[in-house]
Amino acid sequence: QKEVEQNSGPLSVPEGAIASLNCTYSDRGSQSFFWYRQYSGKSPELIMFIYSNGDKEDGRFTAQLNKASQYVSLLIRDSQPSDSATYLCAVVMFSGGYNKLIFGAGTRLAVHP
Amino acid sequence: DTEVTQTPKHLVMGMTNKKSLKCEQHMGHRAMYWYKQKAKKPPELMFVYSYEKLSINESVPSRFSPECPNSSLLNLHLHALQPEDSALYLCASSQVSRSDRGPENGYTFGSGTRLTVV
C-alpha cells in the first residue's frame, strides 16, 4: 500500500462547477496534511493545510479531513480554467524523531470553458 | 524574505561531469530538504537536514552528495550521473519540528533546478 494515494485523473469539470479531489493515507498517526497545486514545469505551490478533523475554508478552497477514515479532500468551488493543474496531496510522516513530507501521485484537474 | 532560491534554474551535464545545485533561504528555517521529481510523477524525498545535520537519507545513490555548510545554504553535489537522473530537483525549507504534527507554517519550496544528464 502506498503511503499517500490519489486518483491520477484527469478529472474534467466545466467552468463554474465544484471540483472534488480525494486523498487517502496509510499512517494512522499522521497529523498534518497539505494540498499543493503544480502547473506543468513549475514547482509546487501551497494551497492550504489542515490539522483538525472537519472542514477548513480559504476562499474558493475547502479542505476536509477525516482521520478515522484516513481521508483528506479538497473542494474547489466556482472552478476556473486557470485552476487546471496537478493537485498534490502531501502528508507529514514522523520517522526516527524527524518529520518528512510525503506526496501522493497527484490528480490532474482540467477545467473546460 | 519568504523565498527559497535555487540556482541554476537549468543545468545540462555530461555523465562524467561534476556539478552542484545550490539552495538558499533567509527565513530562519533550520530544516532543509532535497526532492527529486521526474516528469508526471510526484516529488520524492531525497534528504532532510535538521540544524545543518543530515537526519534522513532516503537510500539515495552516492553519486548524489548533499551538504549544508550553514543554516541558510544547502548544496547538492552531483558526480557521475546517469541519464535517468534527469529530473526537476526541488529544495524546500521549514521550521524544525520534533512532533508528529510537523512544522507549524508548513514547507516552502524553491522553483527548482531542471537537470538534464546527457
Chai-1 contact restraints between the chains, C-beta under 6 A:
chainA,res_idxA,chainB,res_idxB,connection_type,confidence,min_distance_angstrom,max_distance_angstrom,comment,restraint_id
A,G29,B,D100,contact,1.0,0.0,6.0,A-B,restraint_1
A,Q31,B,D100,contact,1.0,0.0,6.0,A-B,restraint_2
A,Q31,B,R101,contact,1.0,0.0,6.0,A-B,restraint_3
A,S32,B,R101,contact,1.0,0.0,6.0,A-B,restraint_4
A,S32,B,G102,contact,1.0,0.0,6.0,A-B,restraint_5
A,S43,B,L90,contact,1.0,0.0,6.0,A-B,restraint_6
A,S43,B,F109,contact,1.0,0.0,6.0,A-B,restraint_7
A,S43,B,S111,contact,1.0,0.0,6.0,A-B,restraint_8
A,S43,B,G112,contact,1.0,0.0,6.0,A-B,restraint_9
A,P44,B,F109,contact,1.0,0.0,6.0,A-B,restraint_10
A,L46,B,G106,contact,1.0,0.0,6.0,A-B,restraint_11
A,F49,B,G106,contact,1.0,0.0,6.0,A-B,restraint_12
A,L88,B,P42,contact,1.0,0.0,6.0,A-B,restraint_13
A,V92,B,G102,contact,1.0,0.0,6.0,A-B,restraint_14
A,F94,B,D100,contact,1.0,0.0,6.0,A-B,restraint_15
A,Y98,B,S55,contact,1.0,0.0,6.0,A-B,restraint_16
A,Y98,B,I56,contact,1.0,0.0,6.0,A-B,restraint_17
A,N99,B,S97,contact,1.0,0.0,6.0,A-B,restraint_18
A,N99,B,G102,contact,1.0,0.0,6.0,A-B,restraint_19
A,K100,B,L45,contact,1.0,0.0,6.0,A-B,restraint_20
A,K100,B,V48,contact,1.0,0.0,6.0,A-B,restraint_21
A,K100,B,I56,contact,1.0,0.0,6.0,A-B,restraint_22
A,L101,B,Y107,contact,1.0,0.0,6.0,A-B,restraint_23
A,F103,B,P42,contact,1.0,0.0,6.0,A-B,restraint_24
A,F103,B,P43,contact,1.0,0.0,6.0,A-B,restraint_25
A,A105,B,P42,contact,1.0,0.0,6.0,A-B,restraint_26
A,G106,B,P42,contact,1.0,0.0,6.0,A-B,restraint_27
